[in-house]
Amino acid sequence: MTRAFDVQPGTSTRSKDSWTETGRKMRDVKLLVGLLLLIALLVSACEGMVTPSPGSAATTDSSAEQAEAPAEETEEAQAFLDVDGETLDMSAPIALDPSIRKAQLENGLTYYIRHNTEPANRATLMLVINAGSVQEDEDQLGLAHFVEHMMFNGTERFPKQALIDYFETVGMSFGPDVNAYTSFDETVYFLEFPTDDEEIIGTTFQVAEDWASRATISDEEVESERGVILEEERLRDQNASGRLNKQLFPLILGESRYTDRMPIGDMDIVQNTPGETLRSFYRDWYRPDLMAVIVVGDIDVDDIEAKIEEHFGPLTAPETVRPRVSYSLPDYEDTGYLILTDPEFPVTIAQIIYRQAAPDLNSANVFRDRLIGNLFYKMLNFRLDDLTREADSPFLGAFVSEGQLVRGNNYQVVGVQVRQGEALSSLDAALTEVERVRRYGFTAAEVERAKSEILNSYERLYNDRENLRNHSLASEYSRNYLENEAVPGIEVEFKLVDRLLQGISRDDVNQRAELYVGGSNRSVFVVGPERDADSLPNEDELAAVISDLQTKQVDPYQDIEAVTALLTEIPEPAEIISRQTDETFNITDLRLANGARVVLKPTTFKEEEILFSATSPGGSSLVSDEDYPEADFIDSIVSQSAVGDVSYAALQRLLADKSVSVSPYIGELEEGFHGQSGQEFIETLFQLVYLYGTQPNADDDAFATLKDQYTESLRNRELDPRSAWTDAYIEARYGDSIRRKVPSLEVISSLDLERAFAIYQERFADFSDFTFIFVGNFDLEQMVDWSQRYLGNLPSLDRSETWLDVAPDPPAGVVEVPVYRGQDEQSLTTLLFTGPSEDSLDKRLNLRMLEMILDILMREELREELGGVYAFSASASMEPDPDSLYRVSLTFGSDPARVEELVDALFGLISDVQEEGPREDLLEKARAQIIRQREEQLEQNSYWMRVLEYWASEDDVDLANFVDLEVVEGRTEAVTGAEIQEAAVDYLPLDRYILVSLYPEDFEE
């Protein structure tokens, strides 16, 4: 089944957390730490899926466990659903997409192969192991995940780090292209590899074969890797969310094997288990009858099938085969309650989770059930969003959703984020909306709007069927193998969804609310800051809110009157002053009568994607420090207010079934718009821009709601230790600048809506210096006409203005700031180098290559050699304006006791590059990765948009340096080690840097 999104499951070995500068914009303050925070953390610690999944026919008896037999290939004997038939057999299984070649080797290994040309010369290989942490014995807790780590630390043909070294040499990146995850029920490895080189294809299969049967898991490498896993556990669990989740898991999962088998495991076992215990787990569960190999991409199907048979056909199972047991979650009659606090948890949330067994996924009945659920949650969340935006909203945010807890068990959830002391009333308000639907149902207009939205989303997927991504398809096939999820292909899905939606009634959707009635398999919890403990409800109060719902006075829902159009009159086309065409790169450049510039770049990369941006110099740099908060806040208000005569609520309903969005913004150096649309809705995009430029609004309700949300998010912000680290970093780099630091409660309370809206109107009063850029699949002449009508009629004052330099200069010398906050043995360290630099193409390329080399060196030394970090980040950039500044940021999390050691090691790496230059193999890896990445970027609208934004804003930019692959290859190959050595000296001065490290508050050096 095609999914709109997936929560990446499990514990990923290769993920690298990225820490970036925060606090720069007021909008970066997290308004809602996340209504889905705890349930999402639960799902991500497991194997979260958005939709129900049956797993292996697990029973609902708490003591039940069932041994799984290998799946039999019986499709040929089955009568499949005929989606074009006069009637639909709702219980019939759904045939596999015929473009997939699925088969099983004699040893039981299943494989899927699919030719797909997006992107060109690329493919995804997945090795799926139908075993995860629930297969662990009592002395193996955490070893499923540990074994996954060990796959990257030595196989028979790729000892130690040879596997990563090879893939980096051919342009693949550690993390994005070479990765894996471990969940409760499965372990999955994937490789994103080039297919234009037979040697690379062959080596990729050798690696996958070695993962399947030839991992060495040597005692030496086991010892080396223990520290990395300890650091992963430190990052994930040694914080407020980790502490809370450990208490919530038993409530939600019950007394089940899942509760005792979190993928990260028991750190005492991880730290002390002998290597043989890991090898035993590997021998038991890495066997062909529990494996699938999936290859999707720009490949020859017959050739790949032959390679699968060659590399995986000889695999054999161990002499003694352990049964693959399926475990279930227990049923419980009564509702479970839990009220939790933590001194470092900054928000208060309340959630109710309802659990039930999942059905089999392979029938039209399941499609219909999923569509009903999708309709229900879209409409109810729409109502909750409306309530959230009211000035006197009963909550800061609310949601309902459904998904998968573990294989074979689904959940429905209703949750709220609340103000201090309002957990009961907020939860009651959200449950009242569910009860309103249960009693009165949804309106006919709501149902039709939601149906149209779903059908249009499938239609866009169908229209873009030639541009489906390899990894997305491979993930679908993985779910087919693991959970029997239907994979008919988007052509069949679109037809089926169309037919099923026509037969779904309002009553069908309204019945979904019954899932939120009853006390069995229900968990209720409230989580908040420890200092707010006295204001949290108790179990009896929560139970009363739920029980009183049945007798509560609830009125029917009143929908607002629908709006069918944004504009009643379409403007006449304005004159084009000049029109130029770049034939080489297929770019049209217009100058309209009002002075606005329009750059049009048609592409065919995606059928249903048109990206849009617009910029004008000036931004908040042209307002005083006193007015800066209003300038920073106003675009969020305007974005949630009416446009023209259309209220925000009506606008949301009008756009609900349309793939289109436009957001005005005011940055420091410019103001403008960002947006996107599908082909059918491009004119709507133009109309929105026209209205935001000619008839914007700043609604009182939007202002009050946003102020309230900001205030509540800031009230307990300091409880999170990382907020102190962030503040220290901002102060060290920017001083006390109001334009950089996170706003205070006093700043938020003093915001002036009238002044803020005046700033917006002033910044968007003159479009004579705006540059509009469109990239995507569109008809050029139609775009020209819409540009004339909507952009050409935007107001013009012919002002001549530019931005002012208001950015604080980087500090001189060395600034080292230790921050002591929090109770956990966890540190976060950032080393920042920044200063003035000449901005040129060569300098940018050298800086980019230096960034890649530093990233590899951090992996080699800090993670693999010292075992001191799990997550790390190397990032570098060159900002041309206001003053040309470079920025190199190196960040990692670690044991506080090892910060000094790891910082010293990091400086040692830098010194080595400065004194001796980079190793030749590092230079080759950086070159290969840049070229491979550029090959992919050249088929991405987002990359062309970034390039054209730079091209349009600077003089004398030769596009060939960015979009001509031969030019890029030539320039990249020409970079020498001496140039990178010089860049390391220039950009990493050891006498000018900022070092900020977070330590526990009681840490003693």
N, C-alpha and C positions, 0 to 999 in steps of 0.2 A: 504494500500500500504506500502511495506517495504521501510524505509527511511534510508539513510546512516547516517544521524545525525538529531537531532532536537535542535532548539534553545529553551531552557526552557522558557516557557511563563510566563508573569505576575509578580506579586509581591509575593515573597515567604516568608511566615511567619517564616519558620524554618531554612532558610539558614544561615550559619555562615561564614562570610568572614574570610579567612585565610591570615595573614600577615607573610611573611617569610623574612629571611635575603636576602637583595638584594645588588647588587653591587659586589658580590663575584667574579663573572666572567664577563668579558667584554661582553660575549654574552648575559648576562642578561639585558643589556641595551636594551630597547625596540626600535628596529630599526624602525618598523612601528607601531605607536601607535594604528593603526588599520584602514585599508581602509574601513572596514565595521563599523567603530566606531559609527557614528551617526545613520545610518540606523539600526545597531544592537541594539543600545540603544532604538530606537523607537520600534523595534520589541519586545525586552525584556520587555518593559514597557507595551506592549499590550499582544499579544498571538502568538508570532511569530512562523510561520511554514515555512519549507523550500519550500514546494510546495503549489500550489493553493488549496484553500478550499472554497466551495460554501456557507457554513453556512446555511442560511435559505431562500434561494431564494430572497435575498434582491434586490429591484429594484435599478436602477441607477439614479432615480430622486432625487434631493437633499432634497425634502420635503417628500419623500415617507417613510412610515413606515408601517409595515405589522405584524399583529398578527399571531403568529404561533399556529397551532393546534397540539395536540400530534401526534407523528408519528404512523401510522397504520402498523400493521404487515401484509404485503401483499405479502411476498416473495413466498409463495406457488403458487400463481396465476400467477406469472411472468415467462416469458420465458428467462432463463438466457443464458449468453454467453457460447457457447461450444468451449472451447479452443482447443479441439482436432478435431473439425469439419473441413470439406474440405475448407469452407470459414468462415471468422469471421464476425459476425453481429456486426459492430463497435458501434452501438447505444444500444445494449442489455445490461441490467444491469449485474453485475458480482456477482455470488452467494457467500454467506458467506462461509468461510473455514468450512468444515463439522466437524472439530475437536472442534469447538466452540459451546457451547450450549447457544443459545440466545433465550430469551423469554420475555414476558411482564406479570406482575402481573395484577390482576383485577383493582388495583388502578392506573395503568398507569406506574409504575416503570419498567424500562427495566433492564435486567441483562445479563451478559456474564460470562460463566464459561469455563475454558480450563485447562485440565491436562497437566502439563509440569514438567519435572524432573530436570531442570537446574535453580538453584542449588537444590540438594537433600534436602528434609525436609524444604523447604522454599516456601512461597507464597507471592503474592502481592494482596492486596485488594485496589481498588480505589472506592471512592464515588464521582461521577461526578454530579455537579449541573449545569444545563444549564441556568445559570444566572450569570452575573458579573456586572461590574461597569456601563454598559450602562443601566441597569435596575434601577439605582438609581434615586430618585426624587431630586429636586433642593436642598432640605434640607438634603440630604443623601450622598453628594459627599464624597467618601472615605469609606462609611460604608459597602460595599460589602467586602472590604479587612478587615475592622475592625471586621466584623462578623466572618470572617475566623480566625482571631486571637483569638476571644472569644471561638472558638470551643476547644481550648487547655487550657481554663481557667475555666472550670466547666460545667458539664452536670449533669443530675439527678442522675446517678449512679457513676459519677466520679467528685466529687466536687473539685473546685480549681485546684491544680496541681496533683491530684490523677491519672489522665490519664497518664501523663508523668512518674510519679513515678512508676506506674505499669510496663509500657513497659521497662523502664530502669532496673527494677528488674529482668525481664526475658531475659535480654541480648540485647534488642533493643536500638539503639542509637538515641538520639534526633537530628534530622536533616536528616541523611542518611536513617533511617528506619521509621520515623514518621514525615510527612511533608505535605505541602499544597501549592497551589498557587491560586492567584486571577488574572484574566485577564479581558479585556473588556466584553467578552461574556460568560465566564464560571468560575466556581470555582471548584477546584479538590483537594481532600484529598487522601493521600495514606498511607498505612501501609505495611511494609515488615516484615512478621512475621514467626516464626517457626511453622512447622506443625507436629512436633513429640510429641506434648503435647496437648491433647484435651482441657485442661483448657485454654491454651493460645488461641486456635482457638475460643473457645466460648467467651472469653473476647474480642477478636478482633471484633467479630460481635456485641457484646454489645456496644463497642465504636462507631462503624460505625452507628448503630441504633440510639445511642444518638446524634451523629452529625446530623443525618437526621431529628430528631424530638424532642429531649429532651435537647437541649442546654439551660442552665439557663440564661446566659447573665445577671448576677446580676449587680446591680448598683455598688456594691463594687468592683467587678472585672473589670468592665468597667473603673472605675476611675484608677485602678491600671495599666491597659494596655495602657492608653493614652500615657504615657511617652515612652513606647517601640515603638509605631508607630511614634511618633515625632522623635525618634532617627533613625528609619528606613528612614523616609523622609529626615532627615539631611544627612545621609550617601549617599542616592541615588541622591538627587536633589540639595543639597547645595554645589555645586562645578561647575567648568566650564562647564562640559558636561550637568549638569542639567539646568543651565541657558540657554545654547544654545538650548537644546531640547525644552524648553518651547516656544522658538521663532520659532523653526522649525516645531513643530507639526501642528500649524494652516496652514502652507504652504502645508504640505504633506497631511494632512487629510481633509483640507478644512473646511468650515463652517458646520460641522457635529456634531452630538451628541457625537461622539467619542472624538473630540477635547476637549470637556468640561467634559469628564468622565475618566480622567486618573485614573488607579486603586488606586494609592496612595492617591488621593483625595485632598480635601481642608483642610488644617491643622486647620483652625479656626473652621470648623465643627467637625473635629475629636476631637479637644480639648474641645469643649463645648456642643456637642449634648447630650441630655439625653439618658439614657439607653433604654427607651421605644422606641425611634426611631430606635435603632438597633434591638430591638425585633420585631418591626413592619416589618422591611426589612426581617428578618429571617422568620417570619410567611408567608409573601407574596411569597417568592421565594424558600424556602426549602420545597418542596412538591413533592409527588411521581411522578406526571406526568412530572416533570422536572429533574428527577433523573435517574442515572444508577449506578448499583453496578457491579463491574468487579472483578472477582477473577481468578487469574492465578497462577498455581504452582503445587507442589507435593501434590495433594489433591484428595479425592474421589469426583467425580463430583456430584453423586446423594446426597451425604451427604451435600455438599455445597449448592446444590439447595434447599434442605430441610431447611437449616439454613436461606437462603435468604427469603424463604416463611415465616418462623417462625418470623424472626426479622423485615422484611419490609412489609410483607403482611398486617398487621394491620394499616399501615400508612394511613392517610386520608388527603385530601386537605382541606384548610380553606373554610368556608361557602361562602365567596366571593372570587372568583378566578380572579386575575388580568391577563389580556392577556399578554403573553410573546411576546413583540413587537420586530421585527427585524428592525434595522436601517441601512441606507446605506450611502456611501460617495457621495458627490455631484460631478457631472461632471462639468468641466469648460473648456471653449473654448481656452483661452489664456494660455501661459506659465507663471508660477509664478517664480519670482526671489527673492533671498535673499542673501545679503552679510553681514556676521556677524563676529564680533571679540570679543575676551574676553581676559582680561589681564593675565589669567592663563591657556589658552589653548596653548599647546606647539607645535602644528603642523598645517600645512595648508592642507586642503583637499577640493576637489570639487566633487560634485556628481550631476547627472541628474537622476531623478526618473520618470518613466512612470507608470501610474496607469490604471487598467482596471478591469471590473467585472470578477469574477471567474466563471468557468463552474461547472456543477455538476461533482462530482468526481467518480461516479460509472458507468463507461463504458469503453470499450476498446479505445474509442476515447480519453478519458482523459489520459489513459496509453500512448497512442501513442504521444499525445501532450507533455506529461512530458518527454518522451524519446527524442523527437526532441529538447526540451529545454535543456535537459541534454547534448546531443551531442553538441549543439551550444555553450553552456557555457564552456564545457570542452575544445573545440578546440580554442575558442577565448581567454580564459584565458591562454591557453598554449602559444599563440602568444604574449600576453601581458607579460607573465613571461619571454619569450625570450628577449623582449625589455628591461625589467627591469634589466636583467643581463648584458646588453651591457655597456661598459665603459662610453659612452656618452648617457646613457638612457634619454629619455625625461621626465621621472618621477621617483620618488622613488619607486612607486608601483602603480599598476592599477588592476582593476577587473571589471567583469560584472557578474550579477547574477539575479535571480528572486526568488520570494517568496510571502508570504502573509502579507499584512499590517494589515487588520482586516478581520473578517469572511465575506466572499463574495467579497473581493477585493484583487487583486494581484498587484505586482509591478515588473518592470524590472528596473535595475539600472546599470549605469556605473559610476565608481568613480576612483579618483586618489589621491595619496598623493604626494605633490610637494615640490620642493625647494622654498626658498624665492623668490618672484617675478616671478615665472614661472607657476602660476595657469592657465593662458590662454593657453600657449603653451603646457602644460601637458595635459589639458583637450582636446585640439585640437588633440594631438597625439593619445589619447585613442579613441576619436570619429572617427578619421581617420581609425583606425583598424576596427571599426564597419562598416564604409562606404566601406572599402576595401572588406569586406565579402559581403556587399549588392550588390556591383557591379560585383565582380568576383567569389564570393563563396569560399568554402573550396576546397582543393584538394582531389582527391580520396583517397590518402594515409592517409590524416588526418581523413577523415570520417571512413575509415576502422579501423584505430587505435583506434578511440574513441568508435566505436561500440564494438570492441574486449574488451576494458577496461570495458565497462558497462556490457557486457555479462559475462565476467569473474567474476565481482563482484557479480552478481546474482548467478553464479554457486557456488561461495564460500559460499554464504549464504545458498544455497540449500544443499551443502555438509555438512554444519554445522547445519542443521535443527533440529537435536536432542539436540542442545546446545543453543537454543535461550533463552534469558534472560526473566524472568517473567515481569519485569517492561517495557521492550521494547514492548512485546506483549500487555500488558494491555494498554499502551499508544496508540497503533494502534486501539484497540477496543474502546477506548475513542473517538478517532477521527471518528470512524464509527458512534458512537452514536450522536456526536455533529454536524458532517459535512457530514455524509453519505459517508465517504471515503471507497472505496472498500477494503475489507480484505479477499482475496481469499485464503491466505496461500502461503508460498514460493514455494510450488510445482507447483501451477497453475501460479503464477507470473513468475517463471522461464520459463515455457513453453510459456506464453504469450509474454514476453519480447523477447524471441528468435524469435518467429514468426513475431512480429511487427518490430524488427530491420531489418529483411531481406527485409521488404517492404518499409523501409524508404530510400528515395533517397537523393542525394546531394542537389537537388533543394528543397526538403522538409525542409532540415535543413537551407539552405541559406535564405529561406523566413523569418526565425526568425528575421533577421536583420531589416525587415520592421517595427517591433514593436518600433524601435528606431527612426522612422521618424514621423514627425507631431508634432504640438504644443499643442494639446488638452490633458488635464489631465497630464501635464508635469510640474515638479518642478525642478528648478535649484538653487543650493546654493553653496556658497563658505564660508568656515569657517577658521579662522586663528587667530594668536596672535594679540592682540591689537597693539602692537608695530610695527607690519608689515602691518598695515592698509593701508598705502600709496602705498604699492606694490600690493594690491589686485585689481582685475578687477572690473569694474562697470557693471550694468545691460546691457547697450548698447554693451559693449565689449563682454560680454558673449553671447548675442543674435547674434552678428556678427559672432562669431566662429561657432555657430550652423548653421546659414543661409548660410555662405560661404562654408559649407561642400559640398553642392550639386554641386558646380562648381569647386571644388578644383581638381587639378591634383593628381590622385591616381594611382599608378602602381599596377599590380597584385602581389600577394604574391609569394615569392620564398622559397619553403621548402628545407631543406637540404637533402642530400642523406642518405637514411636509412642504418642503421647498423643492421645486423641480428644476430651477435654473439659477445660476449665480448672477447673470446679467439679463435685464429686460431689453436692452438695446446694445447691439454690437457696434463698436467704433468703426468709422471709415478708415481705410488704410492710409497711413502717413507716407510721405515721399521718401524714397531712398536717395540719399545724396551721392553715395558711391557704392560700388559693388566690385570686389576683387575676388579672384579665384586662384588658389594654389593647386595647380593640376597635379603636382607631384604627390601631395598628401591629401588631396580631395577636401580642401577646406575652403569654405566661402566666408568672406569677411564683408559685412555690411556696415554702412554708416547711415543712420536714419536722420530725418529732418530735425529731431529734437536733440541731436548730438550723440545719442546712444549708439554704442557699437555692438554688433551681434556677430558672433563667430559660430559657424555651423559645421559640424563634422559628422556626416552620416557614416554609419558602420553597420555590419551584419553579424557582429559577434553574438548578440542576443536578440531574439525576435521581439521580446517584450520589455526592453530596457532603454529608456531615454534618460540621461542624466543632465542636470542643469545647475549652473552656478552663475552668480552675478556679483560684481564687486565695484565699489567706488572708493577712492582714497579719502581718508579722513578718520572715520570711526570715532571711538571714545577718546582718542588722543586730542580731539578738538574741544572737549569739555573740561572743565576745571576738576581738580581733585574733589572738591566739595560736591560736584554733580555726578561724579563717576558712579556711585552706587546706582543711581537712577538710570544712567546710560547702560549699565551692565544688566539691569533687571528688566528693562522695558521690553526687549524683544520676546522674552518668555510670556509677558502679559499680552502683548499684541497677538502672539501665536495662539493664545487661548481665549481670544475675544472674537466678537463679530467682525465680519468683513462686509462693507457696504451695508445693505439692509438685511443681511442674513445673519441671524444669531449664531453663536458658536454651536449651540446644541443642534440647530437646524443644519449647519454646515457639516457637522459630524455625520448626520444621517444622510445628507446628500452625497457625501464622499465615501460612505461605508462600503459600497460595492465597487468602488473605483480604485484602480491602482495609480494613485497620484498623491503627491504631497509637496508642499512649499513651506519653507520656514524662513522668515526674515531674521537677520542677525546684525548685531553691532559688535564688531571686533575692535581691537585696539587701534589698528591702522586702517581699517576699512569697514564699510557697511555693505550689506548685500543680501543675497538669497541663496539658499540651497534647495534643491528639489529633484524629483524624479517622477516618471510616469510610464505607463504602458502605452502602446500605440494608440489605443482607442481614446485615451484621455489626455492627449497632449494639449488640446485646446483648453481643457479645464485648467491645466497648469498655467497656461498663458493668462487666463482670466483671473486666477488667484493672484498672480504677480501684479496684474493691472489693479486689482482691488486693494492689495496691500500697499501699492504705490499711490493710489488716488483716494481710497476711502477706508483707511485703517481705523481701528477702534481700540480703546483700552478700557475694558469693562471693569466696573467696580467689583463684581463677584470674582473675576479672575485675579485681580489685585489682592483682594482679601484672602482668597484661597492660597495663593502662592506665598504670601507673607506668613500665613499660618503654618504652611508646610515647612518653610525655611526656619521659622522660629522653633518649631518642635524638633527639627533635625539638629539644630544648633544647641538646644537646651542641654542635651546630654553628650554632645560631641566629644568633650574632653575625656569621657570615660574610656574611649577606645585609645589604647596606647599609641597606635599609629598616628592619631591626630596630633599628638605632641611631636612626633618625628616629622610629620609634614610641616607643622608650623615652624619647627627649628630649621628645616631645610629652606623654607621660603624666606625666613628672616636672614639666614646666612647668605643667601643669594641676592635677595632684593631689598633687604633692610626692612623699614617700616612702611613701605609703599602700600597705600590703600588699594592700588591697582593690582596687587598680587596676593595679598593675604586674604585668608578666609574672613568673610564679614562677621562682625560681632552682632549680638542680639540688639545692641543699641542702634547699630547701623540699619538693621532690618526694620526696627520699630519706627525709625525716623524717615523712612522712604516716603516720597511725595509723588503720588500718581500724576497729578497735573504737570509737575515739572518733568517727570519721566516721559510722559507722552509728548510734551513739547520738544524734548530732545529727539525722540523718534521722528516727529514730523519735520524737524529741521534737517536731520540727517538724510531723510528720504524726500526732501523737497525738490531736489534737482537731479534729474537722470541724464543730464548732458554728458557727465563723465563716467557713466556706468558702462561696463563691459559685460554682456550676456554671452554665455557659452553653452551650447547644446551639443551633446555627443550621444549617438545611439541610432537606432533603426527607425528612420523617419523619411518622409517624402520631402525633398529639399524645397521645392517650390511652394508646397503647402506651409512649410515652416517660415519661408520668406513672407508669405501673405500674413500669417499670424503675427510675425514680428512687426510688420508694418501696422497692423490693427491695434495690437495690445501694447507692445513696447514703444512703438513710435508715438503713441498718444499719452505717454507718461509725462509728467510736468518737467519743464526745463527752465532753469534760471541762468544758464551759461556761466555759472560760477567757475572760477579758477582756484582750486584749493588742493591741498595735499595734507598728509598727516604731519603731526609734530612728534618729535622724539621725546617721549615721556618715560621710556624704559630705564630703570635703574642700571647703572654700570655694574659690571661684575666686580667683586671685591679684589683688591690687590693682595698678593701674598697668600699665605696658607691660613685657612679657616677650618678648625676642627671643633666639632660640637658633639659631645656625648649627651644623650638624652636618657634620663632614667625614669621609666614609667612602665607600669604593668607588673603582674605577678608571675608571668610565665618565663621559663628559661629560654627566651627567644630574642634574637637580635635581628635588626634590619639595618643594613649599611649601604650608603650610597657615596660614591666617590665621583665628584663632578669637576670636570675641566671645562672652562669656558673663557672666551676672550675675543678680542678683535682679530679679524683675518681677512685677507683678500678673498673676494668671492669670484671664483672662476670655475669653469667646467672641470679643468684638471684638478683643482683643489677639492672640488666636490667628489670626484671619482676617487682620489687618493684617500679622502676621509671615509668614504663608504667602504673601501677595501680594508682600511685600518679597523673600522668597526667589526667587520667580519672576522678578521684575524684575532682581535681581542676576544670575540665571542668564543671562538674555537679554543683559544688559550685558556680562557676561564673554565671551559668544560674539561680540558685536559688536566689542568693543574688543580683547581679548586675542588672540582667534583670527583674526577677519576683518580687522580694521584693522591690527594689529601683526604678525600672522602668527607670534606667539610661543608658542602652545600648540596642542596637539591635544586632549588630554583635560583636562577641568576639571569642577568640581563646586561647586554652591552648595546648601547644605542648612541648614534651620532647624527648630527644635523648641522646644516649651514643656513643661517637666516640672513638674507640680504638686507632686510630693513628692520628697524630704522638705521642701525649701524651694523655693518656686516660682522656677525658673531658666529663663531663655531661653538658647538656644545658636544661634549662626550660624557656620557653618564654610565657608570659601572655599578651595578647593584646586586646584592645577594643577601639571602637570609641564612642564619647560622646559629650555632651554640654561642651564647655570649662569651664563654670562656675562650673561644677560638677566634674572636674578631681580630685581635691584634695579629695573630699568626696569619690569618687569611689576608688581611690588609697588607702585611709585609710581603706575602707571596704575590699579591696583585702588583705591588710596586716593583717587585723583582721581575715580573713578566714585562712590565712596561720598560724597565731599564734595559732588559735584554734586547728588546726591539730597537730601542734608541741607540744602543751601543754597537749591536751586531747586525741590525736589520732583521727582517722576518726570515724564518726558514723558507727555503724554496717551495717545500710542499704546502706551506700555509699560503704562499702567494698563488700557487696553482689552484688551491681550493677556492680562494676568494675570487679569482678570475672566472673559474668554472661556474660558481654560484651566481655571479652577476650576469653572465651570459645566459645561463639556463633560466634565471628569473626574468630577464628581459624578453626571452622568447615567449614566455607565458603572458607577460604584461602587455605585449603588443597586441594581444587578442582580448584585452580587457578595456571596457569603456572607462572604468575608473582611472586607469593609468593614463589614457589619452586626455581625460579631463584634467588631471594634475599637470601634465605636460603643457596643455594649451593655456591653463591658468598662468603658468610661469612665462610661457611664450608671449602671451598678451600683455603681461605686466612689465616686461623688461625689453630693452632695445637690443637689436642685433643678436637675437637668439636663433641659432641654426637648428631647426627641428631635426635634421638628420642625425645630430649627435644624440638624440633621445629615441628616435623611432626607426632609424635605418640600422638593421641588425648588423650588417657588414661594418658600418662605421663604429657601432658600439663594440663589436668584437675586436676591431683593429685598435681602438683606443684602449680597451681593457687589456689586451695582450701586450700592449706597449708599456704598461706601467711596470716600473722596475722596483727591485727591492730597495735600492737607494732612495727612491722617491717616497716609499712607505716609511723608511727609516727617518727621513726628513720630516714627514708628516707626524710621526710619533714624537719627535723633538718639538715640533711647532705646537701640536695640539694637546700634548700631555706634559706640560711643564711641571717638573717636580717642586718648583718653588711657587706655584700658583694653582691652588685647587681648593675645593670645599669637601670636607669629609664629615658626614653626619651619621652617627650610629645610635640605634635604639638599644637600650639595655633594660633589664628588669629593675624595678625601683630599689631593690635591696642588693643589687649586684656590687660585689667588692672586687676590685681589680687586684 
